[in-house]
Amino acid sequence: MQTKAIVLVKHGNASEAFQERLITLPELNDNEVRIEVEAFGLNYADVLARNGMYKEAPPMPGVVGYEVVGKICAVGKSVDQSFLHKRVLAFCRFGGYAKHVNTLDTAIVCIEEHEDAAHLLALCTQAVTAYYMTDYLAPIHKGDHILIHAAAGGVGSFLIQLAKRKGAIVYAKIGDDSKIELVKSLGADFVINYKKTAYEETLKSLLKTDRLAASYNAVAGSTFKKDVALLGSGGKLFLFGGAEIIGTRFGIFSTLNFLRKMGFILPIGLMMRSKSILGVNMLKIADNRPDSLTECLAAVIDLYRKNELKTHVGGRFSVKEIAQAHTLLQAGKTTGKLSVFWED
């Protein structure tokens, strides 16, 4: 079938990168469902794809997007027919920026009609990413000193809450004082504006004789070596993004400089100092460990419905405002989740 989609047609500036077009969806596989999309979420990986920095993104012209809210309008042969017409929150392996999308029947969770799509979309990729790191992959413990980069962002806002649930001491790194109130309301114990002070020096002063148990780093680049140095014995550095490279202008030279700033780590050195570096790419987890993704999604929805996990909506946009939403997300001028709604 044909359906409308926001198609990535060009790398670079958001105002020129997208076009609304008709695309043709493939036939459903036996274990897939087709969703008529009400709204889709934005993630920083979408910004990387738009800038040609995400090698796993679909080739252009292509449709990005990991998560949608909508109603199931068709099911594959092996899917329970009772799913038809159910409203769902769903992961998709790209294709989310479309009015209809196909996805696996294991990648959906049924939701109520009254539940707000913008809040639910925050729970999908961003809350699941946070929960996977804090509770599933390497759980936080009471009293741990935790650094969270981009703490007011989509993943960061959940990391704060999940860390505080475990009794951790949270250091929230932000780049704008307007975000202080938000991160404190979520539970941050200390807030560091890295544009006003060298965050690593401020952190050393706050830690005194303590060291970090974990850093959640979506920035990489020059922050990598600083964070490794701040880790104590048993400390873990989670790398789940490379935001520092966005905005650079010199192609391969900027990429090489980005890698140079990160330096090189010898495994024997990590062993001797009992430190760990954990790379997190949820697309790979979805491909190879979908059971992990399903378990984490069920857990965060349960916490949300029990009012133990707050969502923060940073903006609601129409499909005609996709460039504006992307530009704001890339500039780091937003907090919480950005969602895009199809107009009826």
N, C-alpha and C positions, 0 to 999 in steps of 0.2 A: 504494500500500500504506500501511497504518497502522503507526506505530512510536512507541516511547516517546521523549520528549524533555524536557529541562529548559527550560521556556519562560519567557522574560522577560515578566512580566505587569504589572509596576509599576516605576516609577522610584523610586530611593531606597535605603533600607536593604536590605542583601543578604538579611536574614532574611525579608523580605516580598516581595522582588522576583521570586522564582522559584517555579514550581510544576512538578511532574512531570505531564505530560499525554500523551495520544495525539495525534499529528499525522498528517496525510496527506501523503505525499511525492508530487510530480508524477511523471508518466511519464518514463522516461529519454529524453533526446535521443540522437540517433545517435552523438554523440561523447562520451558520458558513461558513467561506471561508478557502480554503487551499492555502497557499503561498509557492511558490518556492523561497527560501531565497538566496539573494545575499550577505548579510552581517548581522551580529548581534552585539549588543553592550554588553559591560561588565559593571556591576554595583557592588558596594561593597557588596550588598546582596549575590552575587554569591560567593564572597570570604568567607562570613559567612557560606554559604551552604557547600562549599568545606571543611571547618573546622569543620563541624558538629554542628554549632552554630545557625542554622536557622531551627526552628522546622517545619515551613511550607513548607520546600523544599521537593520535591518528594523523595520517598524512593529510595535507591540505589538498582540496577543500575538505574539511572534516568537522565533526561535531564533538566538542568536549563536554565535560560535565559528569559528575559522579553520583548525583543524588537527586531524587525527585519525590514529590507528593502528587498522587493522582488516583484515578480509579482504573481497575483492571477491566479491559474491554475485550480481551481474547486470551485463551489459554492453550498451551500445547497439549498433545494427546495424552501425556502421562500426568498432567496436572489436575488436581481435584477441581471439578467443575464448580464447586461452591465458592471458589475464589472470584468468579465472575462478578463484576460490579462492586467489589469490595474496594474501599478507600485504603490506600497503603502508603507507607513510607518505604522507599526502596533505594538500594545501591544499584548502580549500573556501571558497566565497564566502558566509560565514555558514552556519548549519545544523549546526555541529560539535557542539553540545551535544545530540545525538540519538543514538539507538541505531543508526540507519541514516541515511546521507546520500548525496546524489548530487553528483558533481563531474566535472570534465573529465578525459578520459583523459591529457591532457598535464600534469595537476597531481599525478601520483602517481609514487612511486619504490618499486620492489619491495624488500622487506627480508627478512632471515632470521628464522626462527622463534625463534631464541635471543636476538635483539637486544631489549633492554629498551625497552618502549614509552615510559617516562618520559624516558629519555635521548634517544630518537629525537625525541620531541615538542619537546625543547629546540632541536633542529636546524632545525625547520621555520620558523616565523615569526621567532623571535628570532635564531637564528644567521644566517638568510638576510638579515634586516634589517641586521645588523652587517656581514656580508660585502659586501652591496650598497653600503654606504657606504664601507668601508675599502679594498675591492679592485676594485669594479666602477665605481661612479659617479665617484669622485675618489680614486685610490689614495694611500695613505700612503707616505712616503719615509723612508729611514734617517735618523735623527737628528732627525726632526720632534718637536716638543713637543706632546703631545696631552692635552687635558682630557676626561675622561669623567664625565658626571653619572650619578647612580644606578648607580655602577660595580659594585655587588654584585648588581644585578638581572639579569634574564634576558638582555636585550640587552647590558647593560654588561659582564657577565662574558665575553662573546664579544669585545666590542670591545677589552678589555684584551689578550686572547690574540692577536687578529689584528694589533693595533698592534705588539705585541712581536715577532711574526713578521717584521715589516718593519724592525725595529731602531729603533722610535720610543721616546721617553722619555715615560712615561705618568704622568699625575696623576689619581688616582682620587678622586672626590668621593663621600663617603658621609655618612650621618646617624646612625650608631650605631657605637661602637667595637667592638662584637661582630663587625663585618664586616671589620675590619682584616686579620685573619689570612687570610680568604678572598681578598681582592683582592691581597694580597701574594703568596699562593701562585700566583695566576694570572699574576703578573709585574709588577704595578704598582710603579713606582719610588718614588712619593710618594703618601701618603694624606692627604686633607684631610677632617676632620669639620666640615661646614658649620654644625652646631649649636653648635660650640664656638668657632668663629672665623669671621670674614668671609672666605669662601673666596677672593674676588678679591684681598684684601690678602695673604693667605698665599701665593697663587700668584705675585703680583708679586715677593714676597721670594724665592721659590724660583727663579723664572725669571731674576732679576737683570737682565742686559741683553738677554736673549732674549725672544721673544714666541711666542705659540701659533701653530702651523701649522694646528690644527683643534680645534674643540670639538664634542663629540657631546652634544647637549642634548635631553633628553626632558622638561624641566621648563618651559621658556619663562618667561613672566611677567617678574618682576624680574631674572631671570638673563640675559635676552636682551641688554640694553644693556651689562651687565658683561662678558659674553663678547665682544661686538663690540669693546669697548675693549681687550681682552687680545690680540686677533688681530694678528699681524704682517702684513707685505706678503705677498700670496699666501695669506693665512689664510682658512680656511673654517669657517663655523658651520653645522652640520647640525642642523636642527630636525625632530625626529621624534616629538614628544609635547608635552603641555601639563599635566603632572602638578600644577603649582602651583595650578591652578584647582579641583582636587578638594578637597572639604571646605569650600569657601566656602558661605555660607548665604543669600545675598541675590539669587539669581537673576540677572536681567539686569544689576543694578548690579555684582555681582561679576564678571560677564563683561566689562563695560565697564572696570572697574578693572584687570582682568587685561590687557586690551589697552592701557590707558593706561600701565601699567608697562613694556610692551614698547616704547612710543614709536613714532616714525616714522623710517624710513630713506629718504634720497633716493638714487636709483640713481646720480646723478652723484658723490655722496660715496663710494659703494662703488668706483666706477671710479677716482676720483682716489687712493684709498688702497689700491687693488688688494686688496679684501676681497670675499668671496662669502658669500651666505646661501643654503643649499640646503635646500629643504623635501622631506621624505621621507614619503610615504604609500604603504605597500606594497600597500594595497587598489587604489589607482589604477595602480600598476605591474602588478599582477596583471590588471587589466581591460584595460590598453592596451599593455603590454609583457610578456606572459606568457613570452616566450622568455628575458627577463632573469631572471625568477623561477626558471625551470627550470634555467638555467645556474648560478645561485647555489646552488640546493639541491643539485645534483649536486656542486658544489665543496666544500660544507661536509660533506656525507656522506663524500666521499673523504678529507678532512682528519681527520674523526672516526675512520674505519676505519684510518687510518694512525697513529692516536694522536697526531696533531699538533694536535688540538683537543679540549679536555676539556669535557664537559657536567657541569653541577651541578644535581642534583635538590633543589629546595627543599621539596618536599612531595608526597605521594601521598594523594589523597582519594577517597572513594566519592561517588557522585552524591548521596547523602543529606547529604553534608558540603559541598555547593556553596556555601552561604552562608558557612560558616566560611572556606573557601578564598578567596572574594571579599573578605571583610572583612580577612583578613591581607594580601592583595595590595594592597588600597587603602591600608592603614596603613603600608606600606613596611617591614613587619616580617619579610619573607621574603628569601631569597637564591635565585638560580637559578630553575629552572622548576617551576611548579606543574602537576600533572596530575590528572585526574579519571577514575576507572575505573568502568565499568559492572559491576555484580555479575552473576554467572552465575545 
